[in-house]
Amino acid sequence: MVHSIYLEIEENPNCEYMPLQVYEALEESVPIEKVVMEVPERPHGVYHVTGWNSEGATTAYYVPISDSGQGVAHLVYGGDCGLRLKFTNSNSSWDLLDETQWGEPYIIFTEKSSILI
């Protein structure tokens, strides 16, 4: 089932503004809690991910999307304030003031192996 996903993230305390983007979803979105990332200035490894909205943590979702260069890319998105991430060894609660956590509007991975369902 192909359908469109519209994502626009207004600037907020969690992450920067991201203008409207439209993606062609190839399947239904599924909830996720972890991704594998290599982030500059952070350890390579498994990260907890959650969606973020004005009230705090919410569900993060994964969906494969059409990509003209790759054929298929892998979109992770969350609430109206984007996503929030933290390393899996963190025992802290989700918190905008925690400097070991950070926000992203959404993330597109090239490899499905980066998504842990």
DRENDO-1510 file (C-alpha; in Angstrom, 1 decimal, always signed):
<recs>
REC; n; res; u; v; w
REC; 1; MET; +0.0; +0.0; +0.0 .
REC; 2; VAL; +1.7; +3.2; -1.2 .
REC; 3; HIS; +0.6; +6.4; +0.5 .
REC; 4; SER; +2.1; +9.8; +1.3 .
REC; 5; ILE; +3.6; +11.0; +4.6 .
REC; 6; TYR; +3.7; +14.8; +5.1 .
REC; 7; LEU; +6.3; +16.0; +7.7 .
REC; 8; GLU; +6.9; +19.5; +8.7 .
REC; 9; ILE; +8.5; +20.3; +12.1 .
REC; 10; GLU; +8.3; +23.9; +13.5 .
REC; 11; GLU; +11.2; +25.2; +15.4 .
REC; 12; ASN; +10.8; +24.0; +19.0 .
REC; 13; PRO; +12.9; +23.3; +22.2 .
REC; 14; ASN; +13.7; +19.8; +21.0 .
REC; 15; CYS; +15.0; +20.5; +17.4 .
REC; 16; GLU; +15.3; +22.9; +14.6 .
REC; 17; TYR; +12.7; +23.8; +11.9 .
REC; 18; MET; +12.4; +21.4; +9.0 .
REC; 19; PRO; +10.3; +22.6; +6.0 .
REC; 20; LEU; +7.5; +20.4; +4.7 .
REC; 21; GLN; +8.7; +17.2; +3.1 .
REC; 22; VAL; +6.5; +14.6; +1.4 .
REC; 23; TYR; +7.5; +10.9; +1.3 .
REC; 24; GLU; +6.0; +8.0; -0.5 .
REC; 25; ALA; +5.5; +5.3; +2.2 .
REC; 26; LEU; +5.8; +1.7; +0.8 .
REC; 27; GLU; +4.2; +0.0; +3.8 .
REC; 28; GLU; +2.3; +1.0; +7.0 .
REC; 29; SER; +4.3; +2.7; +9.8 .
REC; 30; VAL; +5.3; +0.6; +12.8 .
REC; 31; PRO; +6.3; +1.8; +16.3 .
REC; 32; ILE; +10.1; +1.5; +17.1 .
REC; 33; GLU; +12.2; +2.2; +20.2 .
REC; 34; LYS; +15.8; +1.7; +19.0 .
REC; 35; VAL; +18.1; +2.5; +16.0 .
REC; 36; VAL; +21.7; +1.9; +15.2 .
REC; 37; MET; +23.6; +5.1; +14.4 .
REC; 38; GLU; +27.0; +6.5; +13.8 .
REC; 39; VAL; +26.7; +10.1; +14.9 .
REC; 40; PRO; +29.7; +12.6; +14.8 .
REC; 41; GLU; +31.0; +13.3; +18.3 .
REC; 42; ARG; +28.9; +10.4; +19.8 .
REC; 43; PRO; +29.7; +6.7; +20.1 .
REC; 44; HIS; +28.7; +4.4; +17.3 .
REC; 45; GLY; +26.0; +2.1; +18.5 .
REC; 46; VAL; +22.4; +1.5; +19.5 .
REC; 47; TYR; +20.3; +4.4; +20.6 .
REC; 48; HIS; +16.9; +4.7; +22.2 .
REC; 49; VAL; +14.5; +6.8; +20.1 .
REC; 50; THR; +11.2; +8.3; +20.9 .
REC; 51; GLY; +8.8; +10.7; +19.2 .
REC; 52; TRP; +8.5; +14.2; +20.9 .
REC; 53; ASN; +5.6; +16.5; +21.1 .
REC; 54; SER; +4.8; +19.6; +23.1 .
REC; 55; GLU; +3.9; +17.4; +26.1 .
REC; 56; GLY; +7.0; +15.2; +26.0 .
REC; 57; ALA; +7.7; +11.7; +24.8 .
REC; 58; THR; +5.4; +9.9; +22.3 .
REC; 59; THR; +5.7; +7.0; +19.9 .
REC; 60; ALA; +8.5; +7.0; +17.2 .
REC; 61; TYR; +7.6; +5.2; +13.9 .
REC; 62; TYR; +9.5; +3.5; +11.1 .
REC; 63; VAL; +8.4; +3.2; +7.5 .
REC; 64; PRO; +10.2; +2.2; +4.3 .
REC; 65; ILE; +9.9; +5.0; +1.7 .
REC; 66; SER; +10.6; +5.4; -2.0 .
REC; 67; ASP; +13.9; +6.9; -2.8 .
REC; 68; SER; +14.9; +7.8; -6.4 .
REC; 69; GLY; +18.6; +7.1; -5.8 .
REC; 70; GLN; +18.5; +4.1; -3.5 .
REC; 71; GLY; +15.1; +2.6; -4.5 .
REC; 72; VAL; +14.1; +2.3; -0.8 .
REC; 73; ALA; +15.2; +4.4; +2.2 .
REC; 74; HIS; +14.1; +4.0; +5.8 .
REC; 75; LEU; +12.3; +6.9; +7.6 .
REC; 76; VAL; +12.0; +7.2; +11.3 .
REC; 77; TYR; +9.7; +10.0; +12.5 .
REC; 78; GLY; +7.9; +11.0; +15.7 .
REC; 79; GLY; +5.7; +13.7; +17.1 .
REC; 80; ASP; +5.1; +17.3; +16.0 .
REC; 81; CYS; +8.4; +18.2; +17.7 .
REC; 82; GLY; +10.4; +15.5; +16.0 .
REC; 83; LEU; +12.4; +12.7; +17.6 .
REC; 84; ARG; +14.5; +12.5; +20.7 .
REC; 85; LEU; +17.5; +10.1; +21.1 .
REC; 86; LYS; +19.8; +8.8; +23.8 .
REC; 87; PHE; +22.5; +6.1; +24.0 .
REC; 88; THR; +21.1; +2.8; +25.3 .
REC; 89; ASN; +23.4; +2.8; +28.4 .
REC; 90; SER; +21.5; +5.9; +29.6 .
REC; 91; ASN; +19.2; +5.3; +32.6 .
REC; 92; SER; +17.8; +8.9; +32.6 .
REC; 93; SER; +14.2; +9.7; +31.7 .
REC; 94; TRP; +13.4; +11.6; +28.5 .
REC; 95; ASP; +14.2; +15.2; +29.3 .
REC; 96; LEU; +15.0; +18.3; +27.2 .
REC; 97; LEU; +17.5; +19.5; +29.8 .
REC; 98; ASP; +19.5; +16.2; +29.6 .
REC; 99; GLU; +22.7; +17.1; +27.6 .
REC; 100; THR; +23.3; +13.4; +26.8 .
REC; 101; GLN; +20.1; +13.4; +24.7 .
REC; 102; TRP; +19.3; +15.3; +21.5 .
REC; 103; GLY; +16.5; +16.0; +19.1 .
REC; 104; GLU; +16.2; +15.6; +15.4 .
REC; 105; PRO; +13.2; +16.5; +13.1 .
REC; 106; TYR; +13.3; +13.0; +11.7 .
REC; 107; ILE; +16.0; +10.6; +10.3 .
REC; 108; ILE; +16.4; +8.8; +7.0 .
REC; 109; PHE; +18.6; +5.7; +7.0 .
REC; 110; THR; +20.0; +4.0; +3.9 .
REC; 111; GLU; +20.1; +0.5; +5.5 .
REC; 112; LYS; +17.2; -1.3; +7.1 .
REC; 113; SER; +19.6; -2.9; +9.5 .
REC; 114; SER; +19.7; +0.5; +11.3 .
REC; 115; ILE; +16.2; +0.0; +12.4 .
REC; 116; LEU; +15.6; -2.3; +15.4 .
REC; 117; ILE; +12.0; -3.5; +15.5 .
</recs>
